[in-house]
Amino acid sequence: MNGLDISTMFKKFGREIRLTRDDGWYSPIFHGFIQPLRYKNKIYLDGVYTVIGFDNQGKYLYIGPPEHDLTVFDTTQGYIEADGVKYTVDRAEKVYYSDTPVYIWAIIREVVEVL
């Protein structure tokens, strides 16, 4: 790649992210991108009503380094955390250049917790 390589771009432009599990384990902080999905149709516009009100179940695009492989991360008891917000993984895939994983792509959903 010319100029910046992808790991440098994660560190320079990404936000601080950590993987956590309910059993107390957490990863070191790393950098990646989380951004809201831009809705072009109604596929993600549904929501649910909870005891405390309407949860729009917003979905986000995650792009992160291949060293933190969300495709094998146990998302039934684990989360992605960024800026104090927890997210669960709906779907994750490795993106390759030739035979080398370059980054992890995922659709994530904000966790709404009832206090």
mmCIF file of the C-alpha atoms, coordinates in Angstrom:
data_MODEL
# 
_entry.id   MODEL 
# 
loop_
_atom_site.group_PDB 
_atom_site.id 
_atom_site.type_symbol 
_atom_site.label_atom_id 
_atom_site.label_alt_id 
_atom_site.label_comp_id 
_atom_site.label_asym_id 
_atom_site.label_entity_id 
_atom_site.label_seq_id 
_atom_site.pdbx_PDB_ins_code 
_atom_site.Cartn_x 
_atom_site.Cartn_y 
_atom_site.Cartn_z 
_atom_site.occupancy 
_atom_site.B_iso_or_equiv 
_atom_site.pdbx_formal_charge 
_atom_site.auth_seq_id 
_atom_site.auth_comp_id 
_atom_site.auth_asym_id 
_atom_site.auth_atom_id 
_atom_site.pdbx_PDB_model_num 
ATOM 1   C CA . MET A 1 1   ? 0.000   0.000   0.000  1.00 0.00 ? 1   MET A CA 1 
ATOM 2   C CA . ASN A 1 2   ? 1.204   3.509   -0.700 1.00 0.00 ? 2   ASN A CA 1 
ATOM 3   C CA . GLY A 1 3   ? 1.410   5.950   2.194  1.00 0.00 ? 3   GLY A CA 1 
ATOM 4   C CA . LEU A 1 4   ? -0.245  4.658   5.356  1.00 0.00 ? 4   LEU A CA 1 
ATOM 5   C CA . ASP A 1 5   ? -0.733  0.956   5.899  1.00 0.00 ? 5   ASP A CA 1 
ATOM 6   C CA . ILE A 1 6   ? -4.015  -0.219  7.386  1.00 0.00 ? 6   ILE A CA 1 
ATOM 7   C CA . SER A 1 7   ? -2.673  -0.845  10.918 1.00 0.00 ? 7   SER A CA 1 
ATOM 8   C CA . THR A 1 8   ? -1.339  2.721   11.005 1.00 0.00 ? 8   THR A CA 1 
ATOM 9   C CA . MET A 1 9   ? -4.720  4.007   9.835  1.00 0.00 ? 9   MET A CA 1 
ATOM 10  C CA . PHE A 1 10  ? -6.469  2.117   12.649 1.00 0.00 ? 10  PHE A CA 1 
ATOM 11  C CA . LYS A 1 11  ? -4.129  3.667   15.229 1.00 0.00 ? 11  LYS A CA 1 
ATOM 12  C CA . LYS A 1 12  ? -4.201  7.161   13.768 1.00 0.00 ? 12  LYS A CA 1 
ATOM 13  C CA . PHE A 1 13  ? -7.874  7.525   12.854 1.00 0.00 ? 13  PHE A CA 1 
ATOM 14  C CA . GLY A 1 14  ? -9.714  4.795   14.793 1.00 0.00 ? 14  GLY A CA 1 
ATOM 15  C CA . ARG A 1 15  ? -11.275 4.953   18.212 1.00 0.00 ? 15  ARG A CA 1 
ATOM 16  C CA . GLU A 1 16  ? -10.252 2.996   21.286 1.00 0.00 ? 16  GLU A CA 1 
ATOM 17  C CA . ILE A 1 17  ? -11.989 -0.369  21.458 1.00 0.00 ? 17  ILE A CA 1 
ATOM 18  C CA . ARG A 1 18  ? -11.822 -3.280  23.865 1.00 0.00 ? 18  ARG A CA 1 
ATOM 19  C CA . LEU A 1 19  ? -13.364 -6.752  23.795 1.00 0.00 ? 19  LEU A CA 1 
ATOM 20  C CA . THR A 1 20  ? -14.903 -7.899  27.084 1.00 0.00 ? 20  THR A CA 1 
ATOM 21  C CA . ARG A 1 21  ? -16.675 -10.982 28.393 1.00 0.00 ? 21  ARG A CA 1 
ATOM 22  C CA . ASP A 1 22  ? -19.071 -11.530 31.268 1.00 0.00 ? 22  ASP A CA 1 
ATOM 23  C CA . ASP A 1 23  ? -16.480 -13.697 33.049 1.00 0.00 ? 23  ASP A CA 1 
ATOM 24  C CA . GLY A 1 24  ? -14.258 -10.622 33.603 1.00 0.00 ? 24  GLY A CA 1 
ATOM 25  C CA . TRP A 1 25  ? -11.814 -11.174 30.728 1.00 0.00 ? 25  TRP A CA 1 
ATOM 26  C CA . TYR A 1 26  ? -10.965 -8.189  28.553 1.00 0.00 ? 26  TYR A CA 1 
ATOM 27  C CA . SER A 1 27  ? -8.591  -7.554  25.691 1.00 0.00 ? 27  SER A CA 1 
ATOM 28  C CA . PRO A 1 28  ? -5.955  -4.848  25.565 1.00 0.00 ? 28  PRO A CA 1 
ATOM 29  C CA . ILE A 1 29  ? -7.218  -1.615  24.039 1.00 0.00 ? 29  ILE A CA 1 
ATOM 30  C CA . PHE A 1 30  ? -6.878  -1.456  20.264 1.00 0.00 ? 30  PHE A CA 1 
ATOM 31  C CA . HIS A 1 31  ? -8.154  0.898   17.576 1.00 0.00 ? 31  HIS A CA 1 
ATOM 32  C CA . GLY A 1 32  ? -10.843 0.423   14.955 1.00 0.00 ? 32  GLY A CA 1 
ATOM 33  C CA . PHE A 1 33  ? -13.817 2.088   13.346 1.00 0.00 ? 33  PHE A CA 1 
ATOM 34  C CA . ILE A 1 34  ? -17.467 2.042   14.431 1.00 0.00 ? 34  ILE A CA 1 
ATOM 35  C CA . GLN A 1 35  ? -20.016 4.030   12.478 1.00 0.00 ? 35  GLN A CA 1 
ATOM 36  C CA . PRO A 1 36  ? -23.807 3.990   12.167 1.00 0.00 ? 36  PRO A CA 1 
ATOM 37  C CA . LEU A 1 37  ? -25.215 2.194   9.158  1.00 0.00 ? 37  LEU A CA 1 
ATOM 38  C CA . ARG A 1 38  ? -26.869 4.569   6.738  1.00 0.00 ? 38  ARG A CA 1 
ATOM 39  C CA . TYR A 1 39  ? -30.331 3.209   6.002  1.00 0.00 ? 39  TYR A CA 1 
ATOM 40  C CA . LYS A 1 40  ? -31.266 2.997   2.331  1.00 0.00 ? 40  LYS A CA 1 
ATOM 41  C CA . ASN A 1 41  ? -34.296 0.808   2.957  1.00 0.00 ? 41  ASN A CA 1 
ATOM 42  C CA . LYS A 1 42  ? -36.317 -0.428  5.910  1.00 0.00 ? 42  LYS A CA 1 
ATOM 43  C CA . ILE A 1 43  ? -34.230 -3.550  6.592  1.00 0.00 ? 43  ILE A CA 1 
ATOM 44  C CA . TYR A 1 44  ? -32.793 -2.217  9.886  1.00 0.00 ? 44  TYR A CA 1 
ATOM 45  C CA . LEU A 1 45  ? -35.505 0.230   10.925 1.00 0.00 ? 45  LEU A CA 1 
ATOM 46  C CA . ASP A 1 46  ? -37.457 -2.143  13.141 1.00 0.00 ? 46  ASP A CA 1 
ATOM 47  C CA . GLY A 1 47  ? -37.224 -1.865  16.875 1.00 0.00 ? 47  GLY A CA 1 
ATOM 48  C CA . VAL A 1 48  ? -38.697 -3.324  20.024 1.00 0.00 ? 48  VAL A CA 1 
ATOM 49  C CA . TYR A 1 49  ? -40.564 -1.909  22.958 1.00 0.00 ? 49  TYR A CA 1 
ATOM 50  C CA . THR A 1 50  ? -38.935 -2.595  26.312 1.00 0.00 ? 50  THR A CA 1 
ATOM 51  C CA . VAL A 1 51  ? -40.002 -1.870  29.874 1.00 0.00 ? 51  VAL A CA 1 
ATOM 52  C CA . ILE A 1 52  ? -38.244 1.478   29.703 1.00 0.00 ? 52  ILE A CA 1 
ATOM 53  C CA . GLY A 1 53  ? -39.414 2.476   26.207 1.00 0.00 ? 53  GLY A CA 1 
ATOM 54  C CA . PHE A 1 54  ? -38.643 1.996   22.534 1.00 0.00 ? 54  PHE A CA 1 
ATOM 55  C CA . ASP A 1 55  ? -35.267 0.543   21.564 1.00 0.00 ? 55  ASP A CA 1 
ATOM 56  C CA . ASN A 1 56  ? -34.476 1.205   17.920 1.00 0.00 ? 56  ASN A CA 1 
ATOM 57  C CA . GLN A 1 57  ? -31.768 -1.486  17.953 1.00 0.00 ? 57  GLN A CA 1 
ATOM 58  C CA . GLY A 1 58  ? -29.413 0.700   15.926 1.00 0.00 ? 58  GLY A CA 1 
ATOM 59  C CA . LYS A 1 59  ? -26.881 -1.209  13.910 1.00 0.00 ? 59  LYS A CA 1 
ATOM 60  C CA . TYR A 1 60  ? -23.318 -0.141  13.256 1.00 0.00 ? 60  TYR A CA 1 
ATOM 61  C CA . LEU A 1 61  ? -20.495 -1.062  10.936 1.00 0.00 ? 61  LEU A CA 1 
ATOM 62  C CA . TYR A 1 62  ? -17.303 -2.200  12.650 1.00 0.00 ? 62  TYR A CA 1 
ATOM 63  C CA . ILE A 1 63  ? -13.948 -2.395  10.880 1.00 0.00 ? 63  ILE A CA 1 
ATOM 64  C CA . GLY A 1 64  ? -11.011 -3.509  12.985 1.00 0.00 ? 64  GLY A CA 1 
ATOM 65  C CA . PRO A 1 65  ? -7.625  -5.186  12.900 1.00 0.00 ? 65  PRO A CA 1 
ATOM 66  C CA . PRO A 1 66  ? -7.424  -8.898  12.064 1.00 0.00 ? 66  PRO A CA 1 
ATOM 67  C CA . GLU A 1 67  ? -5.563  -9.624  15.324 1.00 0.00 ? 67  GLU A CA 1 
ATOM 68  C CA . HIS A 1 68  ? -8.895  -9.159  17.149 1.00 0.00 ? 68  HIS A CA 1 
ATOM 69  C CA . ASP A 1 69  ? -10.921 -11.748 15.288 1.00 0.00 ? 69  ASP A CA 1 
ATOM 70  C CA . LEU A 1 70  ? -14.618 -11.229 15.980 1.00 0.00 ? 70  LEU A CA 1 
ATOM 71  C CA . THR A 1 71  ? -15.481 -14.254 13.842 1.00 0.00 ? 71  THR A CA 1 
ATOM 72  C CA . VAL A 1 72  ? -14.367 -16.523 16.714 1.00 0.00 ? 72  VAL A CA 1 
ATOM 73  C CA . PHE A 1 73  ? -15.192 -14.205 19.621 1.00 0.00 ? 73  PHE A CA 1 
ATOM 74  C CA . ASP A 1 74  ? -17.934 -15.668 21.828 1.00 0.00 ? 74  ASP A CA 1 
ATOM 75  C CA . THR A 1 75  ? -20.553 -12.969 21.372 1.00 0.00 ? 75  THR A CA 1 
ATOM 76  C CA . THR A 1 76  ? -23.130 -14.799 23.485 1.00 0.00 ? 76  THR A CA 1 
ATOM 77  C CA . GLN A 1 77  ? -21.203 -13.654 26.563 1.00 0.00 ? 77  GLN A CA 1 
ATOM 78  C CA . GLY A 1 78  ? -18.906 -11.042 25.059 1.00 0.00 ? 78  GLY A CA 1 
ATOM 79  C CA . TYR A 1 79  ? -19.050 -7.484  23.882 1.00 0.00 ? 79  TYR A CA 1 
ATOM 80  C CA . ILE A 1 80  ? -17.216 -4.808  22.005 1.00 0.00 ? 80  ILE A CA 1 
ATOM 81  C CA . GLU A 1 81  ? -16.815 -1.680  24.132 1.00 0.00 ? 81  GLU A CA 1 
ATOM 82  C CA . ALA A 1 82  ? -16.060 1.826   22.883 1.00 0.00 ? 82  ALA A CA 1 
ATOM 83  C CA . ASP A 1 83  ? -16.606 5.115   24.706 1.00 0.00 ? 83  ASP A CA 1 
ATOM 84  C CA . GLY A 1 84  ? -18.521 3.328   27.470 1.00 0.00 ? 84  GLY A CA 1 
ATOM 85  C CA . VAL A 1 85  ? -21.015 1.745   25.043 1.00 0.00 ? 85  VAL A CA 1 
ATOM 86  C CA . LYS A 1 86  ? -21.365 -2.029  24.646 1.00 0.00 ? 86  LYS A CA 1 
ATOM 87  C CA . TYR A 1 87  ? -22.104 -3.716  21.330 1.00 0.00 ? 87  TYR A CA 1 
ATOM 88  C CA . THR A 1 88  ? -22.873 -7.311  20.360 1.00 0.00 ? 88  THR A CA 1 
ATOM 89  C CA . VAL A 1 89  ? -21.881 -8.840  17.042 1.00 0.00 ? 89  VAL A CA 1 
ATOM 90  C CA . ASP A 1 90  ? -24.625 -9.834  14.601 1.00 0.00 ? 90  ASP A CA 1 
ATOM 91  C CA . ARG A 1 91  ? -22.258 -10.953 11.848 1.00 0.00 ? 91  ARG A CA 1 
ATOM 92  C CA . ALA A 1 92  ? -18.486 -10.830 11.323 1.00 0.00 ? 92  ALA A CA 1 
ATOM 93  C CA . GLU A 1 93  ? -16.213 -11.725 8.430  1.00 0.00 ? 93  GLU A CA 1 
ATOM 94  C CA . LYS A 1 94  ? -12.516 -11.609 7.643  1.00 0.00 ? 94  LYS A CA 1 
ATOM 95  C CA . VAL A 1 95  ? -11.506 -9.570  4.615  1.00 0.00 ? 95  VAL A CA 1 
ATOM 96  C CA . TYR A 1 96  ? -8.449  -10.866 2.772  1.00 0.00 ? 96  TYR A CA 1 
ATOM 97  C CA . TYR A 1 97  ? -5.835  -9.508  0.418  1.00 0.00 ? 97  TYR A CA 1 
ATOM 98  C CA . SER A 1 98  ? -4.516  -12.571 -1.379 1.00 0.00 ? 98  SER A CA 1 
ATOM 99  C CA . ASP A 1 99  ? -4.250  -15.117 1.465  1.00 0.00 ? 99  ASP A CA 1 
ATOM 100 C CA . THR A 1 100 ? -3.637  -12.585 4.237  1.00 0.00 ? 100 THR A CA 1 
ATOM 101 C CA . PRO A 1 101 ? -6.441  -11.287 6.486  1.00 0.00 ? 101 PRO A CA 1 
ATOM 102 C CA . VAL A 1 102 ? -6.377  -7.479  6.278  1.00 0.00 ? 102 VAL A CA 1 
ATOM 103 C CA . TYR A 1 103 ? -9.248  -6.484  8.552  1.00 0.00 ? 103 TYR A CA 1 
ATOM 104 C CA . ILE A 1 104 ? -12.410 -7.724  10.255 1.00 0.00 ? 104 ILE A CA 1 
ATOM 105 C CA . TRP A 1 105 ? -15.754 -6.431  9.038  1.00 0.00 ? 105 TRP A CA 1 
ATOM 106 C CA . ALA A 1 106 ? -18.817 -6.761  11.281 1.00 0.00 ? 106 ALA A CA 1 
ATOM 107 C CA . ILE A 1 107 ? -22.367 -5.611  11.788 1.00 0.00 ? 107 ILE A CA 1 
ATOM 108 C CA . ILE A 1 108 ? -22.781 -4.801  15.472 1.00 0.00 ? 108 ILE A CA 1 
ATOM 109 C CA . ARG A 1 109 ? -25.714 -3.723  17.617 1.00 0.00 ? 109 ARG A CA 1 
ATOM 110 C CA . GLU A 1 110 ? -25.745 -1.476  20.668 1.00 0.00 ? 110 GLU A CA 1 
ATOM 111 C CA . VAL A 1 111 ? -26.624 -3.299  23.898 1.00 0.00 ? 111 VAL A CA 1 
ATOM 112 C CA . VAL A 1 112 ? -29.472 -1.712  25.811 1.00 0.00 ? 112 VAL A CA 1 
ATOM 113 C CA . GLU A 1 113 ? -29.283 -2.679  29.461 1.00 0.00 ? 113 GLU A CA 1 
ATOM 114 C CA . VAL A 1 114 ? -32.128 -2.395  31.936 1.00 0.00 ? 114 VAL A CA 1 
ATOM 115 C CA . LEU A 1 115 ? -30.948 -1.000  35.258 1.00 0.00 ? 115 LEU A CA 1 
# 
